Amino acid sequence: MTFHEFGALPADVLLQGLIVGASLMAGTFAGKALVLRMSAAAHGYVLDGLLVCSGLALLWTALG
């Protein structure tokens, strides 16, 4: 409330923050349900794939 009263936190930024926060919470719960149904091997493969994609994206950005 203090930030809002002094004009440092406009209503649209507050609304965007609430939407992003709610989306992150929903994604966390959905991800947890998905991960709990995975086998340990499948989880490892997904993590390996995500690490490869992240590494490639970093290289692409560095070279571009």
All heavy atoms as TSV, in Angstrom:
chain	resi	resn	atom	element	x	y	z
A	1	MET	N	N	0.822	-1.194	0.000
A	1	MET	CA	C	0.000	0.000	0.000
A	1	MET	C	C	0.869	1.262	0.000
A	1	MET	O	O	0.505	2.244	-0.623
A	1	MET	CB	C	-0.919	-0.010	1.225
A	1	MET	CG	C	-2.043	-1.042	1.171
A	1	MET	SD	S	-3.117	-0.886	-0.262
A	1	MET	CE	C	-3.962	0.606	0.088
A	2	THR	N	N	1.990	1.201	0.698
A	2	THR	CA	C	2.861	2.378	0.759
A	2	THR	C	C	3.378	2.736	-0.623
A	2	THR	O	O	3.360	3.901	-1.027
A	2	THR	CB	C	4.035	2.119	1.714
A	2	THR	OG1	O	3.514	1.791	2.994
A	2	THR	CG2	C	4.933	3.325	1.822
A	3	PHE	N	N	3.850	1.730	-1.377
A	3	PHE	CA	C	4.357	2.001	-2.725
A	3	PHE	C	C	3.253	2.581	-3.602
A	3	PHE	O	O	3.485	3.486	-4.395
A	3	PHE	CB	C	4.916	0.730	-3.357
A	3	PHE	CG	C	6.204	0.278	-2.742
A	3	PHE	CD1	C	6.259	-0.897	-2.012
A	3	PHE	CD2	C	7.368	1.009	-2.894
A	3	PHE	CE1	C	7.447	-1.316	-1.448
A	3	PHE	CE2	C	8.557	0.607	-2.338
A	3	PHE	CZ	C	8.596	-0.570	-1.608
A	4	HIS	N	N	2.053	2.032	-3.480
A	4	HIS	CA	C	0.940	2.506	-4.288
A	4	HIS	C	C	0.586	3.954	-3.925
A	4	HIS	O	O	0.327	4.774	-4.811
A	4	HIS	CB	C	-0.273	1.599	-4.112
A	4	HIS	CG	C	-1.454	2.024	-4.913
A	4	HIS	ND1	N	-1.472	1.937	-6.287
A	4	HIS	CD2	C	-2.647	2.541	-4.559
A	4	HIS	CE1	C	-2.635	2.386	-6.735
A	4	HIS	NE2	N	-3.359	2.765	-5.694
A	5	GLU	N	N	0.569	4.278	-2.658
A	5	GLU	CA	C	0.212	5.625	-2.212
A	5	GLU	C	C	1.194	6.676	-2.727
A	5	GLU	O	O	0.818	7.798	-3.016
A	5	GLU	CB	C	0.137	5.693	-0.683
A	5	GLU	CG	C	-1.050	4.952	-0.092
A	5	GLU	CD	C	-2.375	5.535	-0.543
A	5	GLU	OE1	O	-2.512	6.775	-0.630
A	5	GLU	OE2	O	-3.283	4.730	-0.825
A	6	PHE	N	N	2.459	6.318	-2.817
A	6	PHE	CA	C	3.460	7.261	-3.300
A	6	PHE	C	C	3.649	7.205	-4.812
A	6	PHE	O	O	4.546	7.838	-5.353
A	6	PHE	CB	C	4.797	7.025	-2.595
A	6	PHE	CG	C	4.796	7.458	-1.159
A	6	PHE	CD1	C	4.928	6.535	-0.147
A	6	PHE	CD2	C	4.644	8.792	-0.830
A	6	PHE	CE1	C	4.917	6.929	1.180
A	6	PHE	CE2	C	4.627	9.205	0.491
A	6	PHE	CZ	C	4.756	8.275	1.503
A	7	GLY	N	N	2.832	6.416	-5.498
A	7	GLY	CA	C	2.890	6.349	-6.948
A	7	GLY	C	C	4.005	5.481	-7.493
A	7	GLY	O	O	4.296	5.511	-8.688
A	8	ALA	N	N	4.644	4.693	-6.645
A	8	ALA	CA	C	5.751	3.853	-7.089
A	8	ALA	C	C	5.266	2.502	-7.600
A	8	ALA	O	O	6.042	1.752	-8.172
A	8	ALA	CB	C	6.745	3.634	-5.946
A	9	LEU	N	N	3.991	2.187	-7.396
A	9	LEU	CA	C	3.445	0.901	-7.834
A	9	LEU	C	C	2.079	1.144	-8.463
A	9	LEU	O	O	1.046	1.078	-7.796
A	9	LEU	CB	C	3.324	-0.064	-6.649
A	9	LEU	CG	C	2.891	-1.478	-6.953
A	9	LEU	CD1	C	3.890	-2.154	-7.882
A	9	LEU	CD2	C	2.765	-2.283	-5.681
A	10	PRO	N	N	2.075	1.428	-9.771
A	10	PRO	CA	C	0.792	1.676	-10.446
A	10	PRO	C	C	-0.098	0.431	-10.424
A	10	PRO	O	O	0.384	-0.703	-10.303
A	10	PRO	CB	C	1.189	2.024	-11.877
A	10	PRO	CG	C	2.648	2.276	-11.852
A	10	PRO	CD	C	3.200	1.580	-10.665
A	11	ALA	N	N	-1.379	0.654	-10.547
A	11	ALA	CA	C	-2.350	-0.443	-10.481
A	11	ALA	C	C	-2.118	-1.478	-11.585
A	11	ALA	O	O	-2.269	-2.676	-11.348
A	11	ALA	CB	C	-3.764	0.107	-10.567
A	12	ASP	N	N	-1.739	-1.035	-12.792
A	12	ASP	CA	C	-1.543	-2.003	-13.876
A	12	ASP	C	C	-0.341	-2.910	-13.604
A	12	ASP	O	O	-0.370	-4.097	-13.924
A	12	ASP	CB	C	-1.403	-1.306	-15.226
A	12	ASP	CG	C	-0.230	-0.358	-15.306
A	12	ASP	OD1	O	0.136	0.223	-14.268
A	12	ASP	OD2	O	0.318	-0.190	-16.416
A	13	VAL	N	N	0.699	-2.372	-12.982
A	13	VAL	CA	C	1.860	-3.198	-12.632
A	13	VAL	C	C	1.483	-4.192	-11.541
A	13	VAL	O	O	1.894	-5.361	-11.579
A	13	VAL	CB	C	3.043	-2.309	-12.187
A	13	VAL	CG1	C	4.194	-3.138	-11.654
A	13	VAL	CG2	C	3.506	-1.437	-13.340
A	14	LEU	N	N	0.690	-3.765	-10.587
A	14	LEU	CA	C	0.224	-4.658	-9.527
A	14	LEU	C	C	-0.610	-5.790	-10.116
A	14	LEU	O	O	-0.421	-6.956	-9.767
A	14	LEU	CB	C	-0.579	-3.878	-8.494
A	14	LEU	CG	C	-1.146	-4.675	-7.330
A	14	LEU	CD1	C	-0.021	-5.282	-6.507
A	14	LEU	CD2	C	-2.028	-3.799	-6.476
A	15	LEU	N	N	-1.493	-5.468	-11.038
A	15	LEU	CA	C	-2.326	-6.484	-11.686
A	15	LEU	C	C	-1.475	-7.465	-12.489
A	15	LEU	O	O	-1.697	-8.677	-12.430
A	15	LEU	CB	C	-3.365	-5.817	-12.587
A	15	LEU	CG	C	-4.318	-6.754	-13.308
A	15	LEU	CD1	C	-5.153	-7.540	-12.306
A	15	LEU	CD2	C	-5.207	-5.973	-14.252
A	16	GLN	N	N	-0.501	-6.958	-13.219
A	16	GLN	CA	C	0.388	-7.834	-13.975
A	16	GLN	C	C	1.157	-8.767	-13.035
A	16	GLN	O	O	1.323	-9.945	-13.328
A	16	GLN	CB	C	1.362	-7.022	-14.812
A	16	GLN	CG	C	0.729	-6.316	-15.973
A	16	GLN	CD	C	1.703	-5.399	-16.697
A	16	GLN	OE1	O	2.843	-5.218	-16.290
A	16	GLN	NE2	N	1.231	-4.789	-17.781
A	17	GLY	N	N	1.599	-8.245	-11.911
A	17	GLY	CA	C	2.303	-9.067	-10.934
A	17	GLY	C	C	1.420	-10.163	-10.371
A	17	GLY	O	O	1.866	-11.304	-10.183
A	18	LEU	N	N	0.174	-9.835	-10.099
A	18	LEU	CA	C	-0.758	-10.850	-9.592
A	18	LEU	C	C	-1.024	-11.927	-10.640
A	18	LEU	O	O	-1.099	-13.117	-10.313
A	18	LEU	CB	C	-2.062	-10.188	-9.161
A	18	LEU	CG	C	-1.983	-9.326	-7.904
A	18	LEU	CD1	C	-3.296	-8.581	-7.684
A	18	LEU	CD2	C	-1.626	-10.168	-6.700
A	19	ILE	N	N	-1.147	-11.540	-11.893
A	19	ILE	CA	C	-1.379	-12.511	-12.968
A	19	ILE	C	C	-0.167	-13.421	-13.134
A	19	ILE	O	O	-0.303	-14.644	-13.238
A	19	ILE	CB	C	-1.727	-11.792	-14.289
A	19	ILE	CG1	C	-3.097	-11.129	-14.175
A	19	ILE	CG2	C	-1.684	-12.755	-15.466
A	19	ILE	CD1	C	-3.433	-10.199	-15.319
A	20	VAL	N	N	1.026	-12.838	-13.143
A	20	VAL	CA	C	2.241	-13.638	-13.282
A	20	VAL	C	C	2.401	-14.578	-12.090
A	20	VAL	O	O	2.716	-15.759	-12.247
A	20	VAL	CB	C	3.480	-12.730	-13.442
A	20	VAL	CG1	C	4.763	-13.517	-13.308
A	20	VAL	CG2	C	3.434	-12.017	-14.777
A	21	GLY	N	N	2.166	-14.074	-10.884
A	21	GLY	CA	C	2.273	-14.904	-9.693
A	21	GLY	C	C	1.288	-16.065	-9.708
A	21	GLY	O	O	1.641	-17.199	-9.363
A	22	ALA	N	N	0.050	-15.794	-10.099
A	22	ALA	CA	C	-0.955	-16.852	-10.173
A	22	ALA	C	C	-0.583	-17.888	-11.236
A	22	ALA	O	O	-0.759	-19.092	-11.032
A	22	ALA	CB	C	-2.329	-16.256	-10.474
A	23	SER	N	N	-0.054	-17.430	-12.364
A	23	SER	CA	C	0.372	-18.356	-13.420
A	23	SER	C	C	1.520	-19.234	-12.951
A	23	SER	O	O	1.551	-20.445	-13.238
A	23	SER	CB	C	0.808	-17.582	-14.660
A	23	SER	OG	O	-0.240	-16.803	-15.152
A	24	LEU	N	N	2.466	-18.643	-12.228
A	24	LEU	CA	C	3.587	-19.431	-11.707
A	24	LEU	C	C	3.114	-20.479	-10.711
A	24	LEU	O	O	3.596	-21.612	-10.712
A	24	LEU	CB	C	4.624	-18.520	-11.059
A	24	LEU	CG	C	5.484	-17.718	-12.023
A	24	LEU	CD1	C	6.311	-16.695	-11.266
A	24	LEU	CD2	C	6.380	-18.638	-12.812
A	25	MET	N	N	2.168	-20.107	-9.865
A	25	MET	CA	C	1.637	-21.066	-8.890
A	25	MET	C	C	0.918	-22.212	-9.597
A	25	MET	O	O	1.112	-23.381	-9.256
A	25	MET	CB	C	0.697	-20.368	-7.918
A	25	MET	CG	C	1.415	-19.491	-6.925
A	25	MET	SD	S	0.319	-18.557	-5.860
A	25	MET	CE	C	-0.673	-19.829	-5.132
A	26	ALA	N	N	0.101	-21.890	-10.583
A	26	ALA	CA	C	-0.627	-22.929	-11.326
A	26	ALA	C	C	0.352	-23.838	-12.064
A	26	ALA	O	O	0.185	-25.064	-12.078
A	26	ALA	CB	C	-1.603	-22.282	-12.310
A	27	GLY	N	N	1.377	-23.254	-12.673
A	27	GLY	CA	C	2.377	-24.053	-13.378
A	27	GLY	C	C	3.152	-24.957	-12.443
A	27	GLY	O	O	3.493	-26.096	-12.792
A	28	THR	N	N	3.440	-24.483	-11.239
A	28	THR	CA	C	4.154	-25.293	-10.262
A	28	THR	C	C	3.327	-26.506	-9.852
A	28	THR	O	O	3.845	-27.627	-9.785
A	28	THR	CB	C	4.499	-24.447	-9.027
A	28	THR	OG1	O	5.334	-23.369	-9.438
A	28	THR	CG2	C	5.207	-25.257	-7.980
A	29	PHE	N	N	2.045	-26.294	-9.592
A	29	PHE	CA	C	1.192	-27.417	-9.211
A	29	PHE	C	C	1.031	-28.406	-10.359
A	29	PHE	O	O	1.067	-29.624	-10.157
A	29	PHE	CB	C	-0.170	-26.927	-8.735
A	29	PHE	CG	C	-0.122	-26.314	-7.366
A	29	PHE	CD1	C	-0.443	-24.984	-7.187
A	29	PHE	CD2	C	0.249	-27.056	-6.252
A	29	PHE	CE1	C	-0.392	-24.402	-5.940
A	29	PHE	CE2	C	0.302	-26.488	-4.991
A	29	PHE	CZ	C	-0.020	-25.154	-4.833
A	30	ALA	N	N	0.873	-27.910	-11.577
A	30	ALA	CA	C	0.738	-28.798	-12.734
A	30	ALA	C	C	2.040	-29.554	-12.977
A	30	ALA	O	O	2.017	-30.757	-13.264
A	30	ALA	CB	C	0.364	-27.987	-13.977
A	31	GLY	N	N	3.164	-28.872	-12.847
A	31	GLY	CA	C	4.457	-29.526	-13.032
A	31	GLY	C	C	4.713	-30.594	-11.997
A	31	GLY	O	O	5.250	-31.660	-12.303
A	32	LYS	N	N	4.313	-30.323	-10.759
A	32	LYS	CA	C	4.505	-31.310	-9.701
A	32	LYS	C	C	3.704	-32.571	-10.002
A	32	LYS	O	O	4.211	-33.688	-9.846
A	32	LYS	CB	C	4.079	-30.733	-8.354
A	32	LYS	CG	C	4.258	-31.697	-7.204
A	32	LYS	CD	C	3.825	-31.087	-5.884
A	32	LYS	CE	C	3.974	-32.098	-4.768
A	32	LYS	NZ	N	3.508	-31.564	-3.486
A	33	ALA	N	N	2.465	-32.407	-10.446
A	33	ALA	CA	C	1.640	-33.561	-10.780
A	33	ALA	C	C	2.266	-34.364	-11.915
A	33	ALA	O	O	2.250	-35.600	-11.899
A	33	ALA	CB	C	0.230	-33.111	-11.162
A	34	LEU	N	N	2.836	-33.680	-12.885
A	34	LEU	CA	C	3.466	-34.355	-14.015
A	34	LEU	C	C	4.724	-35.096	-13.580
A	34	LEU	O	O	4.936	-36.256	-13.944
A	34	LEU	CB	C	3.802	-33.337	-15.108
A	34	LEU	CG	C	4.460	-33.878	-16.371
A	34	LEU	CD1	C	3.467	-34.735	-17.143
A	34	LEU	CD2	C	4.955	-32.743	-17.224
A	35	VAL	N	N	5.557	-34.436	-12.793
A	35	VAL	CA	C	6.824	-35.039	-12.362
A	35	VAL	C	C	6.574	-36.256	-11.468
A	35	VAL	O	O	7.295	-37.249	-11.547
A	35	VAL	CB	C	7.705	-33.989	-11.654
A	35	VAL	CG1	C	8.889	-34.637	-10.955
A	35	VAL	CG2	C	8.200	-32.975	-12.664
A	36	LEU	N	N	5.558	-36.197	-10.630
A	36	LEU	CA	C	5.272	-37.329	-9.744
A	36	LEU	C	C	4.858	-38.575	-10.520
A	36	LEU	O	O	5.042	-39.691	-10.041
A	36	LEU	CB	C	4.191	-36.950	-8.730
A	36	LEU	CG	C	4.640	-35.990	-7.631
A	36	LEU	CD1	C	3.452	-35.599	-6.746
A	36	LEU	CD2	C	5.753	-36.604	-6.799
A	37	ARG	N	N	4.303	-38.397	-11.712
A	37	ARG	CA	C	3.901	-39.546	-12.538
A	37	ARG	C	C	5.028	-40.075	-13.411
A	37	ARG	O	O	4.905	-41.135	-14.000
A	37	ARG	CB	C	2.711	-39.169	-13.415
A	37	ARG	CG	C	1.421	-39.042	-12.620
A	37	ARG	CD	C	0.246	-38.821	-13.510
A	37	ARG	NE	N	0.243	-37.400	-13.875
A	37	ARG	CZ	C	-0.367	-36.900	-14.933
A	37	ARG	NH1	N	-1.027	-37.682	-15.752
A	37	ARG	NH2	N	-0.327	-35.610	-15.180
A	38	MET	N	N	6.136	-39.339	-13.508
A	38	MET	CA	C	7.265	-39.760	-14.343
A	38	MET	C	C	8.120	-40.802	-13.631
A	38	MET	O	O	8.232	-40.788	-12.412
A	38	MET	CB	C	8.184	-38.578	-14.636
A	38	MET	CG	C	7.748	-37.638	-15.650
A	38	MET	SD	S	9.051	-36.379	-15.802
A	38	MET	CE	C	8.611	-35.688	-17.335
A	39	SER	N	N	8.750	-41.633	-14.419
A	39	SER	CA	C	9.758	-42.521	-13.863
A	39	SER	C	C	11.044	-41.724	-13.650
A	39	SER	O	O	11.212	-40.638	-14.203
A	39	SER	CB	C	10.017	-43.694	-14.811
A	39	SER	OG	O	10.638	-43.236	-15.995
A	40	ALA	N	N	11.938	-42.284	-12.873
A	40	ALA	CA	C	13.204	-41.600	-12.617
A	40	ALA	C	C	14.005	-41.443	-13.907
A	40	ALA	O	O	14.638	-40.409	-14.131
A	40	ALA	CB	C	14.012	-42.363	-11.578
A	41	ALA	N	N	13.959	-42.441	-14.767
A	41	ALA	CA	C	14.691	-42.366	-16.032
A	41	ALA	C	C	14.113	-41.282	-16.940
A	41	ALA	O	O	14.858	-40.502	-17.550
A	41	ALA	CB	C	14.659	-43.715	-16.740
A	42	ALA	N	N	12.793	-41.217	-17.029
A	42	ALA	CA	C	12.157	-40.197	-17.868
A	42	ALA	C	C	12.473	-38.803	-17.338
A	42	ALA	O	O	12.734	-37.879	-18.121
A	42	ALA	CB	C	10.650	-40.413	-17.915
A	43	HIS	N	N	12.480	-38.655	-16.029
A	43	HIS	CA	C	12.812	-37.364	-15.423
A	43	HIS	C	C	14.237	-36.960	-15.793
A	43	HIS	O	O	14.493	-35.801	-16.122
A	43	HIS	CB	C	12.643	-37.449	-13.908
A	43	HIS	CG	C	12.847	-36.154	-13.202
A	43	HIS	ND1	N	14.021	-35.822	-12.604
A	43	HIS	CD2	C	12.006	-35.107	-13.023
A	43	HIS	CE1	C	13.917	-34.626	-12.073
A	43	HIS	NE2	N	12.697	-34.168	-12.303
A	44	GLY	N	N	15.141	-37.905	-15.741
A	44	GLY	CA	C	16.523	-37.631	-16.124
A	44	GLY	C	C	16.646	-37.210	-17.572
A	44	GLY	O	O	17.396	-36.271	-17.895
A	45	TYR	N	N	15.913	-37.887	-18.463
A	45	TYR	CA	C	15.951	-37.528	-19.881
A	45	TYR	C	C	15.379	-36.127	-20.120
A	45	TYR	O	O	15.911	-35.364	-20.936
A	45	TYR	CB	C	15.185	-38.541	-20.723
A	45	TYR	CG	C	15.842	-39.897	-20.787
A	45	TYR	CD1	C	15.094	-41.059	-20.647
A	45	TYR	CD2	C	17.213	-40.023	-20.983
A	45	TYR	CE1	C	15.697	-42.304	-20.703
A	45	TYR	CE2	C	17.817	-41.265	-21.038
A	45	TYR	CZ	C	17.060	-42.404	-20.901
A	45	TYR	OH	O	17.663	-43.632	-20.952
A	46	VAL	N	N	14.306	-35.800	-19.423
A	46	VAL	CA	C	13.715	-34.460	-19.579
A	46	VAL	C	C	14.703	-33.398	-19.109
A	46	VAL	O	O	14.898	-32.369	-19.781
A	46	VAL	CB	C	12.376	-34.363	-18.816
A	46	VAL	CG1	C	11.901	-32.926	-18.724
A	46	VAL	CG2	C	11.324	-35.233	-19.466
A	47	LEU	N	N	15.336	-33.625	-17.967
A	47	LEU	CA	C	16.324	-32.663	-17.473
A	47	LEU	C	C	17.497	-32.530	-18.434
A	47	LEU	O	O	17.967	-31.415	-18.696
A	47	LEU	CB	C	16.826	-33.075	-16.091
A	47	LEU	CG	C	15.856	-32.852	-14.941
A	47	LEU	CD1	C	16.472	-33.325	-13.635
A	47	LEU	CD2	C	15.454	-31.407	-14.839
A	48	ASP	N	N	17.978	-33.643	-18.960
A	48	ASP	CA	C	19.077	-33.588	-19.929
A	48	ASP	C	C	18.671	-32.785	-21.163
A	48	ASP	O	O	19.439	-31.962	-21.664
A	48	ASP	CB	C	19.513	-34.991	-20.330
A	48	ASP	CG	C	20.244	-35.725	-19.232
A	48	ASP	OD1	O	20.701	-35.070	-18.271
A	48	ASP	OD2	O	20.344	-36.975	-19.326
A	49	GLY	N	N	17.473	-33.018	-21.649
A	49	GLY	CA	C	16.982	-32.288	-22.819
A	49	GLY	C	C	16.863	-30.800	-22.553
A	49	GLY	O	O	17.229	-29.974	-23.394
A	50	LEU	N	N	16.357	-30.442	-21.378
A	50	LEU	CA	C	16.245	-29.031	-21.034
A	50	LEU	C	C	17.611	-28.369	-20.901
A	50	LEU	O	O	17.801	-27.219	-21.319
A	50	LEU	CB	C	15.461	-28.865	-19.736
A	50	LEU	CG	C	13.962	-29.138	-19.836
A	50	LEU	CD1	C	13.329	-29.152	-18.452
A	50	LEU	CD2	C	13.284	-28.122	-20.728
A	51	LEU	N	N	18.574	-29.089	-20.347
A	51	LEU	CA	C	19.928	-28.538	-20.230
A	51	LEU	C	C	20.558	-28.331	-21.604
A	51	LEU	O	O	21.235	-27.329	-21.839
A	51	LEU	CB	C	20.797	-29.445	-19.374
A	51	LEU	CG	C	20.538	-29.372	-17.871
A	51	LEU	CD1	C	21.309	-30.461	-17.139
A	51	LEU	CD2	C	20.923	-28.012	-17.344
A	52	VAL	N	N	20.356	-29.265	-22.517
A	52	VAL	CA	C	20.885	-29.125	-23.875
A	52	VAL	C	C	20.246	-27.916	-24.565
A	52	VAL	O	O	20.943	-27.092	-25.172
A	52	VAL	CB	C	20.668	-30.417	-24.693
A	52	VAL	CG1	C	20.911	-30.185	-26.168
A	52	VAL	CG2	C	21.547	-31.534	-24.169
A	53	CYS	N	N	18.921	-27.791	-24.438
A	53	CYS	CA	C	18.231	-26.647	-25.050
A	53	CYS	C	C	18.704	-25.329	-24.451
A	53	CYS	O	O	18.913	-24.349	-25.181
A	53	CYS	CB	C	16.727	-26.791	-24.874
A	53	CYS	SG	S	16.002	-28.104	-25.864
A	54	SER	N	N	18.890	-25.291	-23.143
A	54	SER	CA	C	19.367	-24.070	-22.498
A	54	SER	C	C	20.771	-23.713	-22.962
A	54	SER	O	O	21.067	-22.552	-23.233
A	54	SER	CB	C	19.359	-24.239	-20.978
A	54	SER	OG	O	18.059	-24.427	-20.504
A	55	GLY	N	N	21.624	-24.705	-23.040
A	55	GLY	CA	C	22.986	-24.470	-23.504
A	55	GLY	C	C	23.029	-23.965	-24.932
A	55	GLY	O	O	23.768	-23.036	-25.259
A	56	LEU	N	N	22.220	-24.569	-25.783
A	56	LEU	CA	C	22.162	-24.132	-27.178
A	56	LEU	C	C	21.615	-22.705	-27.287
A	56	LEU	O	O	22.100	-21.914	-28.104
A	56	LEU	CB	C	21.314	-25.093	-28.006
A	56	LEU	CG	C	21.926	-26.474	-28.238
A	56	LEU	CD1	C	20.911	-27.387	-28.933
A	56	LEU	CD2	C	23.205	-26.366	-29.043
A	57	ALA	N	N	20.628	-22.376	-26.463
A	57	ALA	CA	C	20.079	-21.014	-26.488
A	57	ALA	C	C	21.130	-20.008	-26.025
A	57	ALA	O	O	21.232	-18.913	-26.599
A	57	ALA	CB	C	18.839	-20.939	-25.589
A	58	LEU	N	N	21.917	-20.361	-25.027
A	58	LEU	CA	C	22.989	-19.472	-24.585
A	58	LEU	C	C	24.031	-19.269	-25.666
A	58	LEU	O	O	24.500	-18.154	-25.899
A	58	LEU	CB	C	23.635	-20.015	-23.313
A	58	LEU	CG	C	22.821	-19.886	-22.030
A	58	LEU	CD1	C	23.489	-20.669	-20.902
A	58	LEU	CD2	C	22.667	-18.432	-21.643
A	59	LEU	N	N	24.406	-20.352	-26.321
A	59	LEU	CA	C	25.379	-20.244	-27.417
A	59	LEU	C	C	24.814	-19.421	-28.564
A	59	LEU	O	O	25.531	-18.604	-29.167
A	59	LEU	CB	C	25.798	-21.630	-27.894
A	59	LEU	CG	C	26.688	-22.426	-26.943
A	59	LEU	CD1	C	26.882	-23.846	-27.461
A	59	LEU	CD2	C	28.024	-21.733	-26.755
A	60	TRP	N	N	23.565	-19.645	-28.910
A	60	TRP	CA	C	22.934	-18.906	-30.001
A	60	TRP	C	C	22.947	-17.405	-29.693
A	60	TRP	O	O	23.239	-16.574	-30.544
A	60	TRP	CB	C	21.502	-19.406	-30.173
A	60	TRP	CG	C	20.764	-18.730	-31.282
A	60	TRP	CD1	C	19.953	-17.632	-31.176
A	60	TRP	CD2	C	20.782	-19.084	-32.648
A	60	TRP	NE1	N	19.468	-17.305	-32.394
A	60	TRP	CE2	C	19.938	-18.183	-33.325
A	60	TRP	CE3	C	21.393	-20.096	-33.376
A	60	TRP	CZ2	C	19.724	-18.243	-34.693
A	60	TRP	CZ3	C	21.165	-20.161	-34.746
A	60	TRP	CH2	C	20.344	-19.242	-35.379
A	61	THR	N	N	22.614	-17.061	-28.449
A	61	THR	CA	C	22.601	-15.652	-28.045
A	61	THR	C	C	23.999	-15.059	-28.061
A	61	THR	O	O	24.206	-13.922	-28.487
A	61	THR	CB	C	21.979	-15.513	-26.644
A	61	THR	OG1	O	20.664	-16.069	-26.660
A	61	THR	CG2	C	21.914	-14.066	-26.219
A	62	ALA	N	N	24.978	-15.832	-27.610
A	62	ALA	CA	C	26.349	-15.332	-27.553
A	62	ALA	C	C	26.915	-15.108	-28.949
A	62	ALA	O	O	27.696	-14.180	-29.165
A	62	ALA	CB	C	27.234	-16.311	-26.784
A	63	LEU	N	N	26.529	-15.958	-29.902
A	63	LEU	CA	C	27.063	-15.838	-31.256
A	63	LEU	C	C	26.291	-14.844	-32.105
A	63	LEU	O	O	26.791	-14.398	-33.131
A	63	LEU	CB	C	27.066	-17.208	-31.926
A	63	LEU	CG	C	27.951	-18.266	-31.283
A	63	LEU	CD1	C	27.757	-19.626	-31.961
A	63	LEU	CD2	C	29.405	-17.849	-31.325
A	64	GLY	N	N	25.077	-14.534	-31.691
A	64	GLY	CA	C	24.210	-13.664	-32.511
A	64	GLY	C	C	24.291	-12.243	-32.256
A	64	GLY	O	O	24.962	-11.447	-31.836
